[in-house]
Amino acid sequence: MENKDAREAQRSIRASAESKPQWWGDCKVCGDSFDLESLQPKGACPSCRRYFNVSLLKIPSRFLVNFEVNQQNKCADQTSRGFVDGNKSVYIFGTPGSGKTHLAYLSYAESLDKLKKSKFVKVPEIMSAEHEPGESKDHFIGRIAYQLCKTDLLYLDELIPERHSDELLGVIYQVLDFAFEKGRPRIFMTCNFGLDMVTKLSDRIASRIAGICGSDNVVENNDEDWRLKGG
């Protein structure tokens, strides 16, 4: 299935060659052909690899344009930029539309450029996973958490949705606890809630966030809704 998706991505890329994106490069290895054999580590140039990854992983293009930095989001922007090459997790919170997901996708794209082993997950979609026949609640939580942790950099967008289940909170805690105990994966989290509100929902989740991020990497992005600004 993965090879089929890759071939489809290649065909799509070649078909759209006339409208080259701004990051299109002149790769001396693949010759802009996006040959899969050339897109191995140290193969194609970052420009070609970026375009391939964006097409294959379906990162929405609106999240790959430059982030408009201002006084309200400057700290969140600086914190997110230091994540990929840093040594701690990141927790960015703020109101809907303030740009949290934008920052997460930009960081994720950077991790792909640098050939990091990374994974982007929209947390509300986690619970679409089905229970195996006869599987207990605890086993389900442990299985999903283990799958999420099989990476070096993990992006968890909308960490605690407004509508959430006890199972989802269980998965979130297991992932954060694993990161706290093992030191990996490092996690980039976005959320509508600050730690004070998270504490009311689950004090152990709030504790683990503080433990893996430290005070400097828990940052509020208090910019206004980009949709209302016509973004």
SEKOL-629183 format. One record per residue (C-alpha): x, y, z; residue in one letter; chain. Coordinates in nm, 2 decimals. Example, Ala and Ser with C-alpha at 12.3 -4.5 7.8 and 13.67 -1.06 7.14 Angstrom:
REM residues 2
<atom <1.23,-0.45,0.78>,A,A>
<atom <1.37,-0.11,0.71>,S,A>
***
This chain:
REM residues 231
<atom <0.00,0.00,0.00>,M,A>
<atom <0.28,0.24,0.09>,E,A>
<atom <0.46,0.17,-0.24>,N,A>
<atom <0.13,0.24,-0.43>,K,A>
<atom <0.09,0.57,-0.24>,D,A>
<atom <0.45,0.66,-0.33>,A,A>
<atom <0.40,0.59,-0.70>,R,A>
<atom <0.08,0.79,-0.70>,E,A>
<atom <0.27,1.08,-0.53>,A,A>
<atom <0.54,1.06,-0.80>,Q,A>
<atom <0.28,1.08,-1.08>,R,A>
<atom <0.11,1.37,-0.91>,S,A>
<atom <0.44,1.55,-0.87>,I,A>
<atom <0.55,1.50,-1.23>,R,A>
<atom <0.20,1.61,-1.36>,A,A>
<atom <0.23,1.94,-1.17>,S,A>
<atom <0.59,2.01,-1.27>,A,A>
<atom <0.48,2.32,-1.47>,E,A>
<atom <0.38,2.50,-1.15>,S,A>
<atom <0.69,2.45,-0.95>,K,A>
<atom <0.67,2.56,-0.58>,P,A>
<atom <0.90,2.82,-0.44>,Q,A>
<atom <1.12,2.56,-0.27>,W,A>
<atom <1.18,2.36,-0.60>,W,A>
<atom <1.55,2.29,-0.63>,G,A>
<atom <1.80,2.17,-0.89>,D,A>
<atom <1.90,1.84,-0.74>,C,A>
<atom <2.22,1.71,-0.89>,K,A>
<atom <2.14,1.35,-0.78>,V,A>
<atom <1.78,1.30,-0.89>,C,A>
<atom <1.78,1.57,-1.16>,G,A>
<atom <1.44,1.69,-1.04>,D,A>
<atom <1.29,1.35,-1.14>,S,A>
<atom <1.19,1.26,-0.79>,F,A>
<atom <1.31,0.91,-0.84>,D,A>
<atom <1.23,0.71,-0.53>,L,A>
<atom <1.57,0.55,-0.54>,E,A>
<atom <1.73,0.89,-0.51>,S,A>
<atom <1.50,1.00,-0.23>,L,A>
<atom <1.68,0.79,0.03>,Q,A>
<atom <1.88,0.97,0.31>,P,A>
<atom <2.16,1.18,0.17>,K,A>
<atom <2.00,1.12,-0.18>,G,A>
<atom <1.79,1.41,-0.31>,A,A>
<atom <1.84,1.77,-0.22>,C,A>
<atom <1.62,1.91,0.07>,P,A>
<atom <1.41,2.10,-0.19>,S,A>
<atom <1.31,1.79,-0.38>,C,A>
<atom <1.27,1.59,-0.06>,R,A>
<atom <1.04,1.86,0.08>,R,A>
<atom <0.81,1.86,-0.22>,Y,A>
<atom <0.80,1.48,-0.22>,F,A>
<atom <0.72,1.46,0.15>,N,A>
<atom <0.45,1.73,0.13>,V,A>
<atom <0.28,1.55,-0.16>,S,A>
<atom <0.30,1.20,-0.01>,L,A>
<atom <0.21,1.30,0.35>,L,A>
<atom <-0.06,1.55,0.23>,K,A>
<atom <0.05,1.84,0.45>,I,A>
<atom <-0.19,2.12,0.37>,P,A>
<atom <-0.01,2.37,0.16>,S,A>
<atom <-0.15,2.67,0.36>,R,A>
<atom <0.05,2.55,0.66>,F,A>
<atom <0.38,2.57,0.47>,L,A>
<atom <0.38,2.94,0.39>,V,A>
<atom <0.58,3.18,0.61>,N,A>
<atom <0.43,3.23,0.95>,F,A>
<atom <0.35,3.60,1.02>,E,A>
<atom <0.53,3.68,1.34>,V,A>
<atom <0.41,3.96,1.57>,N,A>
<atom <0.44,4.05,1.93>,Q,A>
<atom <0.15,3.82,2.03>,Q,A>
<atom <0.30,3.50,1.88>,N,A>
<atom <0.68,3.58,1.88>,K,A>
<atom <0.76,3.36,2.18>,C,A>
<atom <0.56,3.07,2.04>,A,A>
<atom <0.73,3.10,1.71>,D,A>
<atom <1.08,3.10,1.86>,Q,A>
<atom <1.00,2.80,2.08>,T,A>
<atom <0.86,2.60,1.79>,S,A>
<atom <1.17,2.68,1.58>,R,A>
<atom <1.40,2.53,1.84>,G,A>
<atom <1.21,2.20,1.87>,F,A>
<atom <1.36,1.98,1.60>,V,A>
<atom <1.72,2.03,1.71>,D,A>
<atom <1.64,2.09,2.07>,G,A>
<atom <1.64,1.85,2.37>,N,A>
<atom <1.30,1.91,2.53>,K,A>
<atom <0.93,1.88,2.44>,S,A>
<atom <0.71,2.18,2.35>,V,A>
<atom <0.36,2.27,2.46>,Y,A>
<atom <0.19,2.56,2.28>,I,A>
<atom <-0.15,2.66,2.38>,F,A>
<atom <-0.40,2.93,2.28>,G,A>
<atom <-0.74,3.00,2.14>,T,A>
<atom <-0.86,2.83,1.82>,P,A>
<atom <-0.72,3.00,1.51>,G,A>
<atom <-0.42,3.16,1.68>,S,A>
<atom <-0.17,2.96,1.46>,G,A>
<atom <-0.08,2.66,1.68>,K,A>
<atom <-0.13,2.40,1.41>,T,A>
<atom <0.05,2.62,1.16>,H,A>
<atom <0.36,2.62,1.39>,L,A>
<atom <0.34,2.25,1.44>,A,A>
<atom <0.32,2.18,1.06>,Y,A>
<atom <0.61,2.41,0.99>,L,A>
<atom <0.82,2.23,1.25>,S,A>
<atom <0.71,1.89,1.12>,Y,A>
<atom <0.81,1.99,0.76>,A,A>
<atom <1.15,2.09,0.90>,E,A>
<atom <1.19,1.75,1.07>,S,A>
<atom <1.13,1.58,0.74>,L,A>
<atom <1.38,1.81,0.56>,D,A>
<atom <1.64,1.70,0.82>,K,A>
<atom <1.55,1.33,0.78>,L,A>
<atom <1.43,1.30,1.14>,K,A>
<atom <1.21,1.01,1.23>,K,A>
<atom <0.89,1.19,1.30>,S,A>
<atom <0.51,1.15,1.31>,K,A>
<atom <0.22,1.40,1.30>,F,A>
<atom <-0.10,1.30,1.47>,V,A>
<atom <-0.43,1.49,1.51>,K,A>
<atom <-0.53,1.37,1.85>,V,A>
<atom <-0.91,1.36,1.80>,P,A>
<atom <-0.85,1.10,1.52>,E,A>
<atom <-0.68,0.86,1.76>,I,A>
<atom <-1.01,0.72,1.89>,M,A>
<atom <-1.11,0.61,1.54>,S,A>
<atom <-0.88,0.31,1.61>,A,A>
<atom <-1.08,0.00,1.67>,E,A>
<atom <-1.06,-0.24,1.96>,H,A>
<atom <-0.93,-0.58,1.88>,E,A>
<atom <-1.18,-0.87,1.95>,P,A>
<atom <-1.20,-0.92,2.33>,G,A>
<atom <-0.94,-0.64,2.39>,E,A>
<atom <-0.96,-0.48,2.73>,S,A>
<atom <-0.96,-0.10,2.78>,K,A>
<atom <-0.62,-0.10,2.94>,D,A>
<atom <-0.47,-0.32,2.66>,H,A>
<atom <-0.62,-0.09,2.40>,F,A>
<atom <-0.47,0.22,2.57>,I,A>
<atom <-0.13,0.06,2.60>,G,A>
<atom <-0.13,-0.06,2.24>,R,A>
<atom <-0.23,0.27,2.08>,I,A>
<atom <0.02,0.46,2.31>,A,A>
<atom <0.30,0.22,2.21>,Y,A>
<atom <0.23,0.27,1.84>,Q,A>
<atom <0.24,0.65,1.88>,L,A>
<atom <0.58,0.63,2.07>,C,A>
<atom <0.76,0.44,1.79>,K,A>
<atom <0.93,0.76,1.66>,T,A>
<atom <1.18,1.02,1.77>,D,A>
<atom <0.97,1.33,1.72>,L,A>
<atom <0.60,1.32,1.78>,L,A>
<atom <0.36,1.60,1.69>,Y,A>
<atom <0.03,1.59,1.88>,L,A>
<atom <-0.21,1.85,1.75>,D,A>
<atom <-0.51,1.94,1.97>,E,A>
<atom <-0.38,1.74,2.26>,L,A>
<atom <-0.70,1.75,2.46>,I,A>
<atom <-1.01,1.80,2.24>,P,A>
<atom <-1.32,1.96,2.40>,E,A>
<atom <-1.49,1.63,2.34>,R,A>
<atom <-1.27,1.35,2.48>,H,A>
<atom <-1.31,1.01,2.65>,S,A>
<atom <-1.14,0.85,2.94>,D,A>
<atom <-0.97,0.62,2.70>,E,A>
<atom <-0.83,0.91,2.50>,L,A>
<atom <-0.69,1.07,2.82>,L,A>
<atom <-0.55,0.73,2.91>,G,A>
<atom <-0.36,0.72,2.58>,V,A>
<atom <-0.23,1.07,2.62>,I,A>
<atom <-0.10,1.00,2.97>,Y,A>
<atom <0.07,0.68,2.86>,Q,A>
<atom <0.25,0.86,2.57>,V,A>
<atom <0.36,1.15,2.80>,L,A>
<atom <0.46,0.91,3.07>,D,A>
<atom <0.67,0.70,2.83>,F,A>
<atom <0.84,1.02,2.71>,A,A>
<atom <0.90,1.13,3.07>,F,A>
<atom <1.05,0.80,3.17>,E,A>
<atom <1.25,0.71,2.86>,K,A>
<atom <1.34,1.05,2.73>,G,A>
<atom <1.18,0.99,2.39>,R,A>
<atom <0.99,1.06,2.18>,P,A>
<atom <1.02,1.44,2.22>,R,A>
<atom <0.67,1.58,2.17>,I,A>
<atom <0.54,1.89,2.01>,F,A>
<atom <0.20,1.95,2.16>,M,A>
<atom <-0.07,2.21,2.07>,T,A>
<atom <-0.38,2.26,2.28>,C,A>
<atom <-0.66,2.51,2.34>,N,A>
<atom <-0.60,2.48,2.72>,F,A>
<atom <-0.33,2.62,2.94>,G,A>
<atom <-0.18,2.39,3.21>,L,A>
<atom <-0.42,2.53,3.47>,D,A>
<atom <-0.72,2.41,3.28>,M,A>
<atom <-0.54,2.08,3.19>,V,A>
<atom <-0.48,2.02,3.56>,T,A>
<atom <-0.86,2.04,3.62>,K,A>
<atom <-0.91,1.77,3.36>,L,A>
<atom <-0.62,1.55,3.45>,S,A>
<atom <-0.35,1.65,3.70>,D,A>
<atom <-0.13,1.37,3.60>,R,A>
<atom <-0.13,1.47,3.24>,I,A>
<atom <-0.05,1.83,3.34>,A,A>
<atom <0.23,1.70,3.56>,S,A>
<atom <0.39,1.50,3.27>,R,A>
<atom <0.36,1.80,3.03>,I,A>
<atom <0.55,2.02,3.28>,A,A>
<atom <0.80,1.74,3.33>,G,A>
<atom <0.90,1.69,2.97>,I,A>
<atom <0.88,2.05,2.86>,C,A>
<atom <1.01,2.25,3.15>,G,A>
<atom <0.88,2.60,3.22>,S,A>
<atom <1.05,2.76,2.92>,D,A>
<atom <0.88,2.54,2.67>,N,A>
<atom <0.52,2.58,2.79>,V,A>
<atom <0.42,2.89,2.58>,V,A>
<atom <0.10,3.07,2.50>,E,A>
<atom <0.03,3.18,2.15>,N,A>
<atom <-0.22,3.46,2.21>,N,A>
<atom <-0.25,3.59,1.86>,D,A>
<atom <-0.60,3.66,1.73>,E,A>
<atom <-0.79,3.41,1.50>,D,A>
<atom <-0.62,3.42,1.16>,W,A>
<atom <-0.96,3.35,1.00>,R,A>
<atom <-1.10,3.67,1.13>,L,A>
<atom <-0.79,3.85,0.99>,K,A>
<atom <-0.87,3.71,0.65>,G,A>
<atom <-0.57,3.47,0.67>,G,A>
***
